Amino acid sequence: MGRSNILREHVKIAILAGEVSGDVQGAYLAGGLLNNDYGIKVSLCGVGGEYMKSRGVKLWEEASRYGSVGFWEPIKFLPGWLKIYGRVKERIKGEDLDAVIFIDNQGFNLQIAKFIKKERPNLPMFYYFSPQAWLWGSGIAKQVRDLGIKVLAVFPKERDVYKANGVEVYFVGHPLLDIVEAKVPPEKIRETLGIQDDLPLVGLFPGSRQQEITSLLPIMLEGVSPLINREAYFYVASASQFAYELIVKILEKNNLYLPIISANRYDYMNASKLLIMASGTAVLESALVGVPVIALYKLSWISWNIAKRIVHYPYATMPNILLEKPVVIELLQKDANPIKLRNTLRELLSDDQKLEAIKDDFRKINEILGEKGAIKRAVECIFRGLNCIE
């Protein structure tokens, strides 16, 4: 799409996210686009979930509950994604769009990008939280280049790999630097939970995907159950209404009562001595809050063996990848079991020196991720690419 001397004052943009984490980032980006500093009128539509909808995005399809990780695991969601794929193609053909912004969900979004390149080759495409080419190899970067997608990079290494492969890439920084902030004092959180003694508080964050919650939360609960109200207090964090319903069922099945929190997650993180998490975005959030983490993850045997052959890093969690050393304790595959978790948790809770060393390492992540203002920079890049601002 060529630039003209007349700046555009109104644009209609589709944002295509998938699982809950993409829905959350899509919501923050939507807020930045709709409440921009340039006086540009923006209409937003697309695919996401409850967070994007709450920020004013007119959803074509609700897709946040279809999230999964791995190569074998997504097959169970394939019928749902195929329906969404067909409907999204029709929307893109029929709606008067000025741009499409992809967020994560590369398996689905790259297929949509191929469709756009064929059917609407002049429709600008941006990728925010793009496929992690610096982990998966340069092949996917070349695919993004050939599709003509502009990348809004959130990690320095992401920018470097895409740039080296000829992609039009802009480093905007990571929005979590603007988003992650604890505002409520830890003692207030403990008071809210009814804690009246000095036992430590530990948070369980089983992830946002059905796959994660159903496989990891039972392990977490079995691991910590002998410690509940004896060696520590626990709560479970819910990422969405769908996740909340799953968590309630699993707690009932295990005959356990633990408080479930759905809001103020950073305040609860900050009030915790330690966090037990599914490997994902939440681990990076906890690092920015400055609270040590035990991260768990399990994939099918097929997915795990494929991943080992194609991923170019020895770590699963983003803080460890960024710091290039094992600061977050990762319990993966067979190590993600109740006994290993319980022993690791007890060891860390009794070792304040180790916990402080982890916090010191976490402080370095802010420097790596750059400066605040990622969402504003992303909005600026999008508007410049659409000839809305000079």
VOPAGU-2260 file (C-alpha; in pm, 1 decimal, decimal comma):
REM VOPAGU-2260
SITE   aa  ch    i         X         Y         Z
SITE  MET   A    0       0,0       0,0       0,0
SITE  GLY   A    1     162,7     323,4    -110,5
SITE  ARG   A    2     183,2     634,4     103,3
SITE  SER   A    3       3,7     954,2       6,8
SITE  ASN   A    4      37,6    1312,6     124,9
SITE  ILE   A    5    -305,5    1293,6     289,6
SITE  LEU   A    6    -289,0    1146,8     641,0
SITE  ARG   A    7    -567,3     909,7     736,4
SITE  GLU   A    8    -790,7    1001,4    1029,5
SITE  HIS   A    9    -986,8     677,6    1066,3
SITE  VAL   A   10    -875,8     314,8    1035,6
SITE  LYS   A   11   -1040,0     -21,8    1085,8
SITE  ILE   A   12    -805,7    -288,6    1220,2
SITE  ALA   A   13    -851,2    -659,2    1291,1
SITE  ILE   A   14    -658,5    -806,0    1585,4
SITE  LEU   A   15    -619,6   -1183,6    1571,9
SITE  ALA   A   16    -517,2   -1342,1    1903,3
SITE  GLY   A   17    -580,1   -1689,0    2038,4
SITE  GLU   A   18    -533,3   -1813,0    2392,3
SITE  VAL   A   19    -573,3   -1607,3    2709,9
SITE  SER   A   20    -221,2   -1459,4    2714,8
SITE  GLY   A   21    -266,0   -1331,0    2358,9
SITE  ASP   A   22    -612,7   -1206,0    2447,5
SITE  VAL   A   23    -463,6   -1007,6    2738,5
SITE  GLN   A   24    -190,6    -850,8    2524,7
SITE  GLY   A   25    -446,4    -780,5    2251,8
SITE  ALA   A   26    -659,8    -599,0    2507,4
SITE  TYR   A   27    -373,6    -374,3    2616,1
SITE  LEU   A   28    -283,5    -298,5    2255,0
SITE  ALA   A   29    -650,1    -227,4    2178,8
SITE  GLY   A   30    -657,5      20,1    2464,7
SITE  GLY   A   31    -351,7     196,7    2322,6
SITE  LEU   A   32    -499,9     212,0    1973,3
SITE  LEU   A   33    -841,8     336,0    2082,1
SITE  ASN   A   34    -706,7     592,7    2329,1
SITE  ASN   A   35    -416,3     715,4    2118,2
SITE  ASP   A   36    -245,9    1054,2    2144,4
SITE  TYR   A   37    -290,7    1140,1    1776,3
SITE  GLY   A   38    -665,9    1188,7    1749,2
SITE  ILE   A   39    -695,6     891,8    1511,8
SITE  LYS   A   40   -1037,0     723,7    1517,9
SITE  VAL   A   41    -993,2     347,3    1534,0
SITE  SER   A   42   -1244,4      65,1    1490,3
SITE  LEU   A   43   -1132,6    -276,4    1613,1
SITE  CYS   A   44   -1258,4    -625,6    1537,7
SITE  GLY   A   45   -1108,5    -972,9    1532,8
SITE  VAL   A   46   -1051,0   -1293,8    1727,1
SITE  GLY   A   47    -977,3   -1313,1    2099,3
SITE  GLY   A   48   -1159,7   -1346,7    2427,6
SITE  GLU   A   49   -1313,6   -1168,9    2722,5
SITE  TYR   A   50   -1023,0    -927,1    2773,1
SITE  MET   A   51   -1023,1    -790,1    2417,4
SITE  LYS   A   52   -1401,4    -768,5    2421,6
SITE  SER   A   53   -1389,5    -563,2    2742,6
SITE  ARG   A   54   -1153,0    -314,2    2574,0
SITE  GLY   A   55   -1385,4    -244,2    2282,2
SITE  VAL   A   56   -1287,7    -506,6    2024,3
SITE  LYS   A   57   -1586,2    -640,1    1827,7
SITE  LEU   A   58   -1516,0   -1012,3    1830,3
SITE  TRP   A   59   -1573,9   -1216,8    1519,2
SITE  GLU   A   60   -1497,7   -1533,9    1712,3
SITE  GLU   A   61   -1416,1   -1626,5    2074,8
SITE  ALA   A   62   -1101,9   -1843,2    2065,0
SITE  SER   A   63    -925,6   -1809,1    2400,7
SITE  ARG   A   64   -1034,4   -2151,6    2529,2
SITE  TYR   A   65    -874,6   -2331,1    2231,2
SITE  GLY   A   66    -515,9   -2260,4    2339,2
SITE  SER   A   67    -264,7   -2545,6    2359,1
SITE  VAL   A   68     107,5   -2609,7    2342,9
SITE  GLY   A   69     295,0   -2882,9    2162,2
SITE  PHE   A   70     270,0   -3066,8    1831,0
SITE  TRP   A   71      27,6   -3344,1    1923,0
SITE  GLU   A   72    -185,4   -3164,4    2183,3
SITE  PRO   A   73    -357,2   -2910,7    1948,7
SITE  ILE   A   74    -522,7   -3188,8    1745,8
SITE  LYS   A   75    -819,8   -3209,5    1986,4
SITE  PHE   A   76    -895,8   -2841,9    1915,3
SITE  LEU   A   77    -855,2   -2874,5    1538,1
SITE  PRO   A   78   -1230,2   -2889,0    1454,5
SITE  GLY   A   79   -1290,5   -2567,1    1648,2
SITE  TRP   A   80    -997,8   -2388,8    1486,3
SITE  LEU   A   81   -1104,3   -2502,9    1137,4
SITE  LYS   A   82   -1447,1   -2346,6    1190,5
SITE  ILE   A   83   -1288,7   -2023,1    1310,9
SITE  TYR   A   84   -1042,2   -2029,1    1020,4
SITE  GLY   A   85   -1322,1   -2048,5     765,2
SITE  ARG   A   86   -1521,1   -1770,0     929,0
SITE  VAL   A   87   -1218,9   -1542,1     965,2
SITE  LYS   A   88   -1135,3   -1584,6     595,4
SITE  GLU   A   89   -1486,7   -1474,8     505,5
SITE  ARG   A   90   -1458,8   -1172,2     733,7
SITE  ILE   A   91   -1126,5   -1068,9     582,3
SITE  LYS   A   92   -1268,8   -1098,8     232,3
SITE  GLY   A   93   -1584,0    -907,1     318,1
SITE  GLU   A   94   -1482,2    -635,5     564,5
SITE  ASP   A   95   -1327,5    -302,3     472,8
SITE  LEU   A   96   -1009,2    -348,6     675,6
SITE  ASP   A   97    -706,1    -122,1     677,2
SITE  ALA   A   98    -473,4    -365,5     857,0
SITE  VAL   A   99    -447,7    -695,3    1042,5
SITE  ILE   A  100    -244,5    -738,6    1360,1
SITE  PHE   A  101    -146,9   -1092,0    1459,7
SITE  ILE   A  102     -69,7   -1177,0    1822,7
SITE  ASP   A  103     109,2   -1504,8    1898,7
SITE  ASN   A  104     -89,9   -1817,9    1793,1
SITE  GLN   A  105     146,8   -1874,2    1501,5
SITE  GLY   A  106      -4,8   -2197,7    1369,7
SITE  PHE   A  107    -336,0   -2025,5    1300,5
SITE  ASN   A  108    -213,3   -1674,5    1224,0
SITE  LEU   A  109      47,4   -1771,0     965,2
SITE  GLN   A  110    -219,4   -1961,8     774,1
SITE  ILE   A  111    -439,5   -1652,0     777,5
SITE  ALA   A  112    -138,8   -1445,5     662,2
SITE  LYS   A  113     -93,8   -1678,7     362,4
SITE  PHE   A  114    -460,9   -1632,4     277,9
SITE  ILE   A  115    -428,7   -1251,5     300,6
SITE  LYS   A  116    -118,9   -1247,1      81,0
SITE  LYS   A  117    -310,9   -1438,6    -185,0
SITE  GLU   A  118    -654,6   -1276,7    -160,8
SITE  ARG   A  119    -575,3    -923,8     -34,1
SITE  PRO   A  120    -204,8    -864,5    -108,3
SITE  ASN   A  121    -226,2    -490,2     -35,7
SITE  LEU   A  122    -365,7    -534,5     316,1
SITE  PRO   A  123     -90,2    -440,7     568,0
SITE  MET   A  124      -3,3    -707,3     824,3
SITE  PHE   A  125     174,9    -661,4    1157,6
SITE  TYR   A  126     291,3    -925,4    1404,3
SITE  TYR   A  127     299,6    -836,6    1775,1
SITE  PHE   A  128     439,8   -1120,1    1989,9
SITE  SER   A  129     564,6   -1284,6    1673,6
SITE  PRO   A  130     685,4   -1644,2    1629,6
SITE  GLN   A  131    1001,6   -1675,4    1838,3
SITE  ALA   A  132    1247,2   -1725,3    1554,7
SITE  TRP   A  133    1542,0   -1689,7    1790,5
SITE  LEU   A  134    1423,1   -2007,0    1964,9
SITE  TRP   A  135    1287,6   -2204,0    1668,6
SITE  GLY   A  136    1541,4   -2106,9    1401,1
SITE  SER   A  137    1558,8   -1866,8    1109,3
SITE  GLY   A  138    1323,3   -2067,0     884,5
SITE  ILE   A  139    1016,1   -1914,8    1042,2
SITE  ALA   A  140    1169,4   -1565,2    1016,3
SITE  LYS   A  141    1207,8   -1616,3     642,4
SITE  GLN   A  142     846,6   -1729,1     622,6
SITE  VAL   A  143     734,3   -1407,6     795,4
SITE  ARG   A  144     953,8   -1207,5     554,2
SITE  ASP   A  145     810,2   -1376,1     246,6
SITE  LEU   A  146     456,5   -1304,1     368,0
SITE  GLY   A  147     540,0    -934,4     396,4
SITE  ILE   A  148     453,1    -908,7     766,1
SITE  LYS   A  149     600,7    -621,3     968,9
SITE  VAL   A  150     721,4    -739,7    1310,3
SITE  LEU   A  151     680,4    -537,9    1630,1
SITE  ALA   A  152     949,5    -708,8    1836,6
SITE  VAL   A  153     921,9    -728,5    2215,5
SITE  PHE   A  154    1262,7    -891,0    2278,8
SITE  PRO   A  155    1603,4    -764,2    2157,5
SITE  LYS   A  156    1701,5   -1112,0    2032,3
SITE  GLU   A  157    1374,1   -1132,2    1842,1
SITE  ARG   A  158    1457,3    -806,6    1662,9
SITE  ASP   A  159    1809,0    -923,2    1579,7
SITE  VAL   A  160    1704,1   -1254,1    1421,7
SITE  TYR   A  161    1425,2   -1101,3    1214,9
SITE  LYS   A  162    1648,5    -816,4    1099,6
SITE  ALA   A  163    1921,7   -1062,0     998,3
SITE  ASN   A  164    1666,4   -1243,3     781,7
SITE  GLY   A  165    1544,0    -935,5     598,1
SITE  VAL   A  166    1219,0    -877,4     786,7
SITE  GLU   A  167    1089,1    -524,3     837,9
SITE  VAL   A  168    1113,0    -520,3    1216,9
SITE  TYR   A  169    1073,0    -254,9    1486,1
SITE  PHE   A  170    1182,0    -306,3    1847,0
SITE  VAL   A  171     903,4    -169,7    2066,8
SITE  GLY   A  172    1003,4    -337,0    2394,4
SITE  HIS   A  173     797,9    -555,6    2625,6
SITE  PRO   A  174     458,3    -425,7    2744,6
SITE  LEU   A  175     490,1    -611,3    3074,4
SITE  LEU   A  176     726,6    -335,1    3186,3
SITE  ASP   A  177     425,5    -101,5    3178,6
SITE  ILE   A  178     171,0    -351,5    3298,9
SITE  VAL   A  179     336,2    -537,6    3588,6
SITE  GLU   A  180     301,8    -336,9    3907,2
SITE  ALA   A  181     206,3    -435,3    4261,7
SITE  LYS   A  182      -0,4    -165,1    4428,8
SITE  VAL   A  183    -142,2    -329,0    4742,1
SITE  PRO   A  184      95,1    -388,2    5038,1
SITE  PRO   A  185     166,9    -756,6    5113,3
SITE  GLU   A  186      24,4    -726,9    5463,6
SITE  LYS   A  187    -308,6    -615,6    5317,3
SITE  ILE   A  188    -318,5    -922,4    5092,4
SITE  ARG   A  189    -243,6   -1149,5    5389,1
SITE  GLU   A  190    -519,1    -976,3    5582,6
SITE  THR   A  191    -760,2   -1031,1    5292,8
SITE  LEU   A  192    -676,0   -1402,8    5301,0
SITE  GLY   A  193    -731,0   -1414,6    5676,9
SITE  ILE   A  194    -366,2   -1494,5    5756,6
SITE  GLN   A  195    -279,1   -1411,4    6117,0
SITE  ASP   A  196      62,1   -1573,9    6168,2
SITE  ASP   A  197     403,3   -1570,3    5998,6
SITE  LEU   A  198     372,9   -1876,6    5774,5
SITE  PRO   A  199     479,9   -1798,0    5415,3
SITE  LEU   A  200     230,9   -1749,0    5133,0
SITE  VAL   A  201     271,8   -1951,7    4812,3
SITE  GLY   A  202      76,4   -1898,6    4490,1
SITE  LEU   A  203     -27,9   -2170,9    4246,2
SITE  PHE   A  204     -55,7   -2049,2    3886,4
SITE  PRO   A  205    -163,3   -2349,1    3675,9
SITE  GLY   A  206    -176,4   -2157,8    3345,7
SITE  SER   A  207    -455,0   -2035,0    3121,0
SITE  ARG   A  208    -501,4   -2329,0    2882,7
SITE  GLN   A  209    -727,3   -2624,4    2954,6
SITE  GLN   A  210    -434,7   -2853,9    2874,3
SITE  GLU   A  211    -216,8   -2687,2    3139,3
SITE  ILE   A  212    -476,8   -2665,1    3413,9
SITE  THR   A  213    -599,2   -3023,9    3384,9
SITE  SER   A  214    -247,4   -3172,2    3371,9
SITE  LEU   A  215     -55,3   -2945,5    3610,7
SITE  LEU   A  216    -297,9   -2833,8    3882,7
SITE  PRO   A  217    -353,0   -3190,0    4016,7
SITE  ILE   A  218      25,7   -3231,4    4040,2
SITE  MET   A  219      56,4   -2899,3    4222,0
SITE  LEU   A  220    -222,5   -2987,3    4466,0
SITE  GLU   A  221     -87,5   -3334,0    4544,8
SITE  GLY   A  222     257,2   -3186,4    4593,4
SITE  VAL   A  223     156,0   -2911,4    4834,5
SITE  SER   A  224    -134,0   -3078,8    5017,5
SITE  PRO   A  225      78,0   -3198,2    5317,2
SITE  LEU   A  226     203,9   -2839,4    5360,6
SITE  ILE   A  227    -130,9   -2657,2    5348,3
SITE  ASN   A  228    -185,1   -2450,1    5664,7
SITE  ARG   A  229     107,2   -2632,8    5829,1
SITE  GLU   A  230     417,9   -2508,3    5650,7
SITE  ALA   A  231     264,9   -2246,5    5421,4
SITE  TYR   A  232     -61,0   -2093,8    5303,0
SITE  PHE   A  233    -167,7   -2135,0    4940,5
SITE  TYR   A  234    -399,9   -1977,6    4685,8
SITE  VAL   A  235    -477,0   -2060,6    4321,3
SITE  ALA   A  236    -473,3   -1795,0    4046,9
SITE  SER   A  237    -735,2   -1804,6    3770,8
SITE  ALA   A  238    -661,0   -1642,0    3433,7
SITE  SER   A  239   -1019,8   -1634,0    3303,6
SITE  GLN   A  240   -1377,3   -1738,3    3380,6
SITE  PHE   A  241   -1319,7   -2058,1    3184,1
SITE  ALA   A  242   -1005,6   -2130,9    3392,3
SITE  TYR   A  243   -1194,6   -2053,5    3714,1
SITE  GLU   A  244   -1458,3   -2316,0    3637,9
SITE  LEU   A  245   -1190,3   -2579,7    3570,2
SITE  ILE   A  246   -1003,5   -2492,3    3890,0
SITE  VAL   A  247   -1318,6   -2523,2    4102,6
SITE  LYS   A  248   -1388,6   -2870,7    3961,0
SITE  ILE   A  249   -1032,1   -2989,1    4025,7
SITE  LEU   A  250   -1029,9   -2854,2    4382,2
SITE  GLU   A  251   -1361,1   -3026,8    4453,1
SITE  LYS   A  252   -1232,7   -3353,1    4306,8
SITE  ASN   A  253    -930,1   -3333,9    4537,0
SITE  ASN   A  254   -1143,3   -3238,8    4841,9
SITE  LEU   A  255    -940,6   -2922,5    4893,5
SITE  TYR   A  256   -1045,1   -2569,7    4973,2
SITE  LEU   A  257    -804,0   -2301,1    4861,7
SITE  PRO   A  258    -886,4   -1939,5    4782,8
SITE  ILE   A  259    -906,9   -1867,9    4408,6
SITE  ILE   A  260    -797,3   -1521,9    4297,4
SITE  SER   A  261    -897,7   -1370,9    3963,7
SITE  ALA   A  262    -789,4   -1007,7    4008,3
SITE  ASN   A  263    -493,3    -818,5    4153,4
SITE  ARG   A  264    -258,1   -1097,5    4045,7
SITE  TYR   A  265      53,6    -882,6    4080,7
SITE  ASP   A  266     -41,7    -784,4    4435,4
SITE  TYR   A  267     -81,8   -1151,1    4526,1
SITE  MET   A  268     246,2   -1238,0    4356,0
SITE  ASN   A  269     423,1    -964,3    4549,6
SITE  ALA   A  270     278,4   -1089,7    4879,2
SITE  SER   A  271     403,4   -1443,5    4810,8
SITE  LYS   A  272     734,9   -1587,4    4921,5
SITE  LEU   A  273     735,2   -1830,0    4630,3
SITE  LEU   A  274     525,8   -1911,7    4324,3
SITE  ILE   A  275     454,2   -2244,5    4155,6
SITE  MET   A  276     363,6   -2190,2    3791,5
SITE  ALA   A  277     299,1   -2343,4    3455,5
SITE  SER   A  278     582,0   -2235,5    3228,1
SITE  GLY   A  279     458,7   -1934,5    3031,9
SITE  THR   A  280     407,6   -1559,2    3040,5
SITE  ALA   A  281     328,9   -1562,5    3413,8
SITE  VAL   A  282     685,9   -1669,4    3490,9
SITE  LEU   A  283     818,8   -1354,6    3324,9
SITE  GLU   A  284     560,5   -1151,3    3516,4
SITE  SER   A  285     678,7   -1302,0    3844,5
SITE  ALA   A  286    1039,0   -1221,7    3756,8
SITE  LEU   A  287     943,8    -856,3    3701,0
SITE  VAL   A  288     759,4    -854,3    4034,0
SITE  GLY   A  289    1071,6   -1011,1    4185,6
SITE  VAL   A  290     933,0   -1333,0    4333,3
SITE  PRO   A  291    1112,6   -1670,4    4291,2
SITE  VAL   A  292     940,1   -1940,5    4086,5
SITE  ILE   A  293     922,0   -2315,4    4047,1
SITE  ALA   A  294     799,5   -2376,3    3691,5
SITE  LEU   A  295     632,7   -2698,4    3577,7
SITE  TYR   A  296     547,1   -2828,8    3235,0
SITE  LYS   A  297     445,5   -3154,1    3071,0
SITE  LEU   A  298     400,2   -3233,9    2702,3
SITE  SER   A  299     314,9   -3558,0    2530,3
SITE  TRP   A  300     610,1   -3784,8    2452,8
SITE  ILE   A  301     574,8   -3699,9    2082,1
SITE  SER   A  302     571,3   -3322,4    2134,0
SITE  TRP   A  303     858,0   -3332,3    2382,4
SITE  ASN   A  304    1086,8   -3525,1    2148,1
SITE  ILE   A  305    1005,0   -3300,5    1852,7
SITE  ALA   A  306    1067,1   -2989,2    2064,7
SITE  LYS   A  307    1405,7   -3117,7    2181,4
SITE  ARG   A  308    1517,4   -3149,4    1820,5
SITE  ILE   A  309    1413,4   -2807,7    1696,6
SITE  VAL   A  310    1436,8   -2566,6    1993,9
SITE  HIS   A  311    1775,9   -2399,2    2013,6
SITE  TYR   A  312    1780,2   -2317,0    2388,0
SITE  PRO   A  313    1834,6   -2542,4    2691,3
SITE  TYR   A  314    1566,8   -2367,6    2900,4
SITE  ALA   A  315    1188,1   -2357,2    2890,0
SITE  THR   A  316    1114,4   -2036,0    3083,2
SITE  MET   A  317    1173,1   -1686,8    2947,8
SITE  PRO   A  318    1371,3   -1553,0    3250,6
SITE  ASN   A  319    1622,3   -1837,1    3212,5
SITE  ILE   A  320    1644,0   -1779,5    2836,2
SITE  LEU   A  321    1699,0   -1406,6    2882,6
SITE  LEU   A  322    1953,4   -1451,0    3163,9
SITE  GLU   A  323    2113,0   -1754,9    2995,8
SITE  LYS   A  324    2125,9   -1950,1    3321,3
SITE  PRO   A  325    1883,1   -2157,6    3534,9
SITE  VAL   A  326    1746,0   -1898,6    3777,4
SITE  VAL   A  327    1388,6   -2028,2    3760,7
SITE  ILE   A  328    1376,5   -2389,0    3878,7
SITE  GLU   A  329    1224,0   -2589,7    3592,7
SITE  LEU   A  330    1051,5   -2919,7    3664,9
SITE  LEU   A  331     977,0   -3059,0    3321,0
SITE  GLN   A  332     827,6   -3386,8    3198,4
SITE  LYS   A  333     907,2   -3665,0    3449,6
SITE  ASP   A  334    1041,5   -3411,0    3700,6
SITE  ALA   A  335     699,6   -3243,8    3706,9
SITE  ASN   A  336     572,2   -3476,2    3978,2
SITE  PRO   A  337     428,4   -3417,2    4328,1
SITE  ILE   A  338     723,7   -3553,1    4526,7
SITE  LYS   A  339     987,1   -3357,5    4332,2
SITE  LEU   A  340     775,4   -3045,3    4361,1
SITE  ARG   A  341     721,1   -3088,4    4737,0
SITE  ASN   A  342    1090,7   -3145,5    4806,3
SITE  THR   A  343    1194,0   -2848,5    4591,6
SITE  LEU   A  344     935,4   -2624,5    4758,0
SITE  ARG   A  345    1046,4   -2719,3    5109,0
SITE  GLU   A  346    1410,6   -2668,1    5017,3
SITE  LEU   A  347    1349,7   -2319,1    4880,8
SITE  LEU   A  348    1119,4   -2206,2    5161,7
SITE  SER   A  349    1396,0   -2286,1    5409,6
SITE  ASP   A  350    1676,1   -2116,6    5213,3
SITE  ASP   A  351    1638,7   -1737,8    5231,3
SITE  GLN   A  352    1986,8   -1687,9    5087,8
SITE  LYS   A  353    1895,0   -1878,9    4772,3
SITE  LEU   A  354    1572,0   -1683,5    4739,1
SITE  GLU   A  355    1755,6   -1351,1    4765,4
SITE  ALA   A  356    2006,9   -1460,6    4500,1
SITE  ILE   A  357    1716,4   -1540,1    4265,1
SITE  LYS   A  358    1566,8   -1195,8    4328,4
SITE  ASP   A  359    1900,9   -1032,1    4248,7
SITE  ASP   A  360    1911,6   -1211,5    3913,8
SITE  PHE   A  361    1552,4   -1115,8    3836,3
SITE  ARG   A  362    1637,8    -745,2    3870,3
SITE  LYS   A  363    1862,9    -775,7    3564,8
SITE  ILE   A  364    1566,9    -868,6    3342,6
SITE  ASN   A  365    1432,3    -512,4    3349,6
SITE  GLU   A  366    1760,0    -393,1    3195,9
SITE  ILE   A  367    1745,9    -659,9    2923,8
SITE  LEU   A  368    1388,6    -576,8    2823,8
SITE  GLY   A  369    1460,7    -206,8    2778,7
SITE  GLU   A  370    1243,8      91,8    2860,6
SITE  LYS   A  371     876,6     132,9    2943,2
SITE  GLY   A  372     636,6     258,7    2676,5
SITE  ALA   A  373     611,6     -51,3    2454,3
SITE  ILE   A  374     241,5     -13,5    2378,6
SITE  LYS   A  375     276,9     352,7    2277,5
SITE  ARG   A  376     570,2     264,1    2051,5
SITE  ALA   A  377     372,7     -22,4    1896,1
SITE  VAL   A  378      77,3     210,0    1829,2
SITE  GLU   A  379     312,6     465,4    1671,8
SITE  CYS   A  380     465,7     200,7    1442,0
SITE  ILE   A  381     120,1      82,6    1333,7
SITE  PHE   A  382      -5,0     434,6    1263,0
SITE  ARG   A  383     308,3     523,0    1066,6
SITE  GLY   A  384     270,0     205,6     862,9
SITE  LEU   A  385     -90,4     300,7     784,3
SITE  ASN   A  386      -7,0     658,7     687,2
SITE  CYS   A  387    -196,9     804,0     983,1
SITE  ILE   A  388      97,6    1003,3    1117,4
SITE  GLU   A  389     420,9    1131,7     964,7
